[in-house]
Amino acid sequence: MTIHLFDTKSRALRELRPVHPGQVGIYVCGPTVQSAPHIGHLRSALIYDIMRRWATACGLEVTLIRNVTDIDDKILSGAEQTGEPWWALAYRVERLFNDAYDRLRVQPPTYEPRATANIQRMQQIIARLIERGHAYAAEDGSGDVYFDTKSWPAYGELTHQRLEDMADAADADPRGKRDPRDFALWKGHKAGEPETAAWDSPWGRGRPGWHIECSAMSTQYLGETFDIHGGGLDLRFPHHENELAQSTAAGFEFARIWVHNGLVAVGDQKMSKSLGNSVFAADLLDAAPAQAVRYFLSSAHYRSTLEYSPSALDEAAAAVGRINGFVQRLHETVEGVDDGADPWAALPTAFVEAMDDDLGVPLGLAVLHEQVRRGNAALADGDAATALQAGAAVEAMLRVLGLHPDDFAAETGGDDAAERVLDHLVAERLKARATARNERDFSAADRIRDELIAAGLQIEDTPNGAKWSVE
């Protein structure tokens, strides 16, 4: 078992060799909590959740850090529009993100630091950069501090750009910059901004720039050298490029592997707020069961663009239905299903190879469906041994991918009292039908079956009796 991931910086597959043997540190750029989450946010969080689950299945102890940017120009602007205090808007939106993650069964990060709780660490790094000659305080008295891009020859190494070809940094007022491509490390407080959105610093009251936040939080929780830095493809430049530059200029080795997930397209267009084609997380999770949404978001390779359409979501729901149907039939018709078995031992070799090769989830899903078909065929043939083997493989893969139906039972009502009542009532009707058939009263048996079908149930006759499911 050797995990390989595509590293953006080297533009090649890299073997994951943890800084600390047996442990993996992953830092993921979390949300800027300015507005409600959309499908792109869900996809990114899900990808690193699967990465974490796979590393854990491989026997590694994973520390996953996903930050919350709770102070930013966009948050201040949004709060001005809604009339809320900026911190109230940030907290309200943060809860929307966490609610969506929870519905999708994205595991909580090991730690989830907020930018506002790490101001001191940011100021320490800024002071270090000034001392090393890679940052400067503006001479106009504004309180701004900028990273000096010309002072760092390696600037551009993540995205393979030359400084002279780069666009001007648009993250701050250029009032005190020496070069338009220099980016803000600290932003001096401006008239009209809330007093609560400023902190004391050696350069005057103000707040951090966006990029310095992640350098501070990643190294605070994972150390100055860590294994994986992840985020969306849209963060490569300028955010991650600037993170890398300021962190290495401060003397940190920083992230060994940079991983970037692809974006989401709606129709033939990239999804964006400016185009007005955003698909919001709440709407997506209301349009289909969360298990189907998770399957859909996993269905394309993480580095590729995910094409969203209602029909694609329907196909995901159908695929999940086939998987769940097999798992349910297996537990209902075959004795000896071992829910406590070691999942790693049951994983097919092809699945392991796919996941080790740059998190090849689509190939892994193909292996999953192959085992579902094998298991269904075995059940139809009465081959319990093969069915159990296929079932163990299917359930192990579902656990790794976070798609096991047990994890979504509460949402589908699997533990709901109303369903238990329904199960009892339907069981009584099926018992009456079985009695009628044994007495060769086929007219009565057919009438009971037709009543159940008319109520929206599917009835399947098996060697072990009739089984029902909601159509």
N, C-alpha and C positions, 0 to 999 in steps of 0.2 A: 504494500500500500504506500503510494507516494502521490501526494496531491500536487498538481501543477496548475498554476493560474497565469493568465495573460497579464503581463506587466506593461502598463501604458508607457512607462519611462523607457524601458529597454525595447519595447515593441516585440516582445518574445515571450514564449511560455517559460515560466520560472518555477523551479521546484520550491515548495514551501519548506524551508529549513528554519524552524522557530528559533528566535533569539534565545529563549529559555527552553531547553528540551522538554517535550511533553506538554508545553503550554503555548497558546497562541493568543496574541494581542491584536484585536481588530478595532480600528477607529472608523466610524461611519459618520459622514456629515449629515446631521439630522435636519429637521425643518427650521426655517425661519418662520416663526409663528405670527404671520401677518394676516392670513386668511385661510379659509377652510381647505383641507387636503383634497387633492385630486388623484386620479388614477396613477399618475407618474410617481407620486409620493408613495403610494401603496406598493407599486412594483419595486421601487428601490429598497424599501424596508424588507419586503419579502425575499428578495435576492440574498441579502446579507443574513437573513434569518435561516435560509436554506444552507448557506455557506457555514454558518455556525453549527447547524444541526449535523452537517456532514463531518465537519472537523470533530465534533463531539462523538459521533458514531465511530470515527477512526481512532478513538481513544485519547484525544487531545483535550486538555482543559482550556476552555475558551473564555477569555475576558473580552466582552464586546462593549465598546463605548459608543453611544449615539448621543450627540449633544443636542441642545435646544438653543437656538439663537433667539434670545428674548429681548434684545435691544438692537435696533437697526433703523436706518432711515425709513424703510418701508413700514415698519411698525409704528413709528411716530406719525407718518403720513396717514396710515390707516386709522389710527386713534383719533386724529384730527377730524377725519371724515365721519366717524361713528359717534364722536362726542364722549368716548370712554377715556379713562386714564390709560396711558400706553401699557402699563403693567397689567391692567385688567384685561385689555384686548389680548395681550400675549398669553395670559393664563387661560382665558376662555378658548382660544384657538388651540393651545397645547392640549387641552382636554379633548377637543375634536379629533386631533391626530391620534391620541392614545386610544380613544374609543374605536376608531377605525382599525388601528393595529390589533386591538383586542378581538374585534369581530373576525378578523382575518387569521387569528391565532398566531400572530407574530409574537415570539417570546420577548418579554421585557429585556432591555439591555442590562448588562451587569451593573453599570452605572449610567446615569443620564444627567450629566452636568448641565447647568444653565450658564450662559455667558455671564450674566450679572453676578454670579457667585464666584467668578474667577478673575475679577478685575486686577487683583494684586499680582497674580501670576503673569498676566498680560503686560503690566507695567514693568515687571522685572525683565521680561524678554526685550521690551522696547529699549529699556536703559542699556541692556547688554549690546544691542545692535548699534546704539549711538556710540557707546564706548569703543566698539570694534570698527567704527567708521562706515557703517552700512546704513545709517539712518540719521536724520537731522530734524531739529525743531525749526519750524518756519520762523523767519526773521521779522515777520510782520506783526508779531504780537497776538496772532490768532489762537495760539495754543496747539496748532496742528503739528503732528510729527509724521514724516514720510520716510518710506524705504527708498534708499538711493539705488535705483536699478543699475546705473552705470558702474557702481562700485562692486557689483557681483557678476563676474564674467560668466558664471554658469546660468544666469537668469535666462529662462527659455528652454531648459533641458528637458522638462517634462513634456511639453507640447512641441518640442523640436522647432522652435522659432528663433529668429535673430531679433535682437532688441530693435533694430532699425525698421523691422517689418511689423512691429506690434502696434496695435491701436493705443491711443492715449487712455490712461486710466480714468474712468468716469465715476469712480467711487467717492470722490470728494471734490469740493471747491478747489480749483487749481490756484487759489490766491497766493499760496506761499511755496509752490513747487519750484524746484530747480529744473526739473524735466517733466514734461506733461505725462510721461509714462510712469513716473514715481507714484506709488500708491500709499494710501493713508494707513498709518498704524494707530494714530490717536487723532480724534477730531475735537477741536476746541469748541466749547459751548457757544452757540449762536443765540442772538436775541430772538425771542419768540418761542424757543424750544423750552419744554418743561424743565424746571429746576431739578425735578426728581430724576431726569435722564442725564445727569452729569455727576462725575466723581472727581474728587481732588486728585491731582497728579503733580509730578515735578514740573510739568509744562503748562500747568493751568487746568482749571476745571474742564471736563469734557467726557468723552466716551470712546470706547475702542472702535477701531475699524473692523470690518467684517473678517478679514483674513487672519488677523492676529488672534482672534478668538479660538480658532481651531488649533493653531499651533500651541496655544497655552493649554487647552483642555486635553488634547491628545497626549502631550508629554507629561502633564500633571498626573494622569491616570495610568499611562502605559510606559512611561519612561522616555528618555531622549532617543532611544532606538526601539522600534517595535515592528511587528511583522507585516500588517496589511493596513492600508488606508483605502477606504472605499467611498464611492459616491456616484452620482449621476454623470453621464457624459457631458452634460452642459456645465459642470463644475470644473472641468479640466482647465479652462482659461476664462477668466483670470484667477479664479479662487484657488485652485490647487497649485497652479504655477506659482502664485504669490506665497502660498503656504510653504511650499518646498524651498523657495528662495530665502525667505526670512528665517526659516528654521535651520537650514544648513549654514546660513550666514551667521547665525547665533552660536554655531558650533555643534549642532545636533546631527547625528546620522539620520534621524527621522525614520520615515517608513521605508521598509525594504521592498515591498511590492505595492504598486498602485493599481487598483482595480476600478474600472468604470463600467457601469451598466448602461445599456441603451435606453433610448427614450420611447415615448408612446406616440403613435400616429393615429389620427382619426380620419378615415377615408384615405386620401392621398396627401394629407397635410400633417405636419408636425403639430402636436397639440400645444397650444399656448393660450394664455389669457388674452393676449393682444388680438388673436384671431377669433376669440369668442367661442372656441370649440372645446373648452375644457370639459372633461367628464369628472364630476366631483365624486369623491369616495362614498359619501352617503347615498347618492343616487345609484351608483354602481352596486353597492351592497344591498340596496332595496330592490334592485332589478333581478337579482338571482341569489340563491343561497351562498353563504360565505365560502363554503367548501368549493363550489363551482367557480367563484371568483378567484380563489386562491389557485385552483387548477389552471384557469385561463391565464393568470399572470405568470405562471410557471412555464407555460407551454412553448414559448420561444426562448432561444438561447439568450442568456442574460446580456450578452454584448450586442445583440441585434435589436433592431427596432420592433416593437410589439404593435401589431395592427389591431386596433379596436373596432369592433362592430357588434351590434346586437346579435347577429347570426353567429359570430365567433363565441359569444357568451353562451348562446344556446347549445352550440356544439360541446363546449366545456361541461355544461350541465348534463348533457346526454352521456358524455364519457364518465362523469362521476356517478351517474345513475347505474351504468354497467358495472363499475367497480364495486359500488355499495351493494348492488344486487348479488354479486358473487359472494362477497363477504357475509352477507346475511344468510344466503342459502347454505354456505359452508357451515356456519354455526348452528343452523337449524337442522341440518340433515346428517352431519357427520360427527361422531363422538371422538373425543381425544384431541380437540383443538386446544393447544397449549398457549394460553395468553401470556404466560410468564417465561416463554422461551427466549433465549438469547437472540435478539434480532439480527446482530451482525452475522451469526452463523448461517442464517437463512437467506442472506442477500445473494442474488445471483452474481456470478463473476462478471457478466456483461454490464450489469448495473454498476458495480464497483468501478470497473474500468471507465465507464462513461462519466461518473461523478469525479473520479480522480483527474480526468482530462478536462480541466478548465470548467468544472461544474456543468457537465453535459446533461442537464435535466431533460431536454427533449428526447435524447436517446434513452435516458433512464425511464421516461414515461412509456416509450415503445416497449422496453423490456417488461414493464409493469403490465401492459395490456396483453402482451404475449403470455404471461403467466395467468392472467385472468381467463383468457381463452382456453389455455391448457386445463385450468381448474374446472371450468364449466364443462368441458368435454369429459373430464374424469367423473364429475358428478353425474352427468347423463349416462355414463357407462357403468355407474356403480363402483368405480375404482376409488375407494376411500383413501388408500395409501397415497396415490398420486394427487388426489384432491387436497389432502392435508399438506403435502409437500409444496404444492403450488400456493396454497393458502398462506403458509408460513412465509413464503417469499413475498407474496403480495402485501401482507400486513407489515412485514419488515420495511419494505420500500415506502409504504404509506407513512410509517412512523418517521422515516428519515426526511420525507418531503413535507411533513406536517399536514398530510391529507387524510389521515385515518378518520373514518366516520365517527368513532367514539369521541374524538375531540370536538366534533360539531353536534353531538347529540342534543345538547341543551337548546341550541338554536332550532333544530328540527323537531323539538318536542319529544325526543326519545325518552326523557325521564319525566315527562309531564303527566300529572294525574289524569288529565282528560284522555290521554292516549291509552293509559292503563285501563280506563273504563271502556274505551272503544275496543281495545283488544279483547276484553272479556265478552262484550256483547257479540262481536264478530265470531269469536271462538264458539259461543253457544249456537249461533246460526249455522256455522260450519259443522258442528256436532250433529245438529238436527238434519242437515243435508246428508251427512255420512250415514245416519240411521235410515233415512229414506232410501238411499241407494242400496244399503244392505237388505232392506225389505223389498227391493226391486220396484219401489214407487218412484220411478224416474221422473214422472211429471212433477211431483213435489220437490224433488232434488233440483230439477232445472229451474223451478220457480224461485227457490231460495237463492240459487246462483245468480239468476237474473236480477233479483232484488239488490244483491250486494254490488253487482256491476253497475246498476243504475245509480247506486249511491256513490260511485266514483272509486270503487275498489277493483283491484285485479286479483283474480283467483287462479292459483296454479296448483294442479294436482300432482303430487309427488309420491314416490313409494312409501313415504312416511306420513302421508296425509296431505290435506289441502293447506296451502299457505296463502296468505293475503298480503297485499301492499296497496298503498294509496296510488291511484293512477296518476 
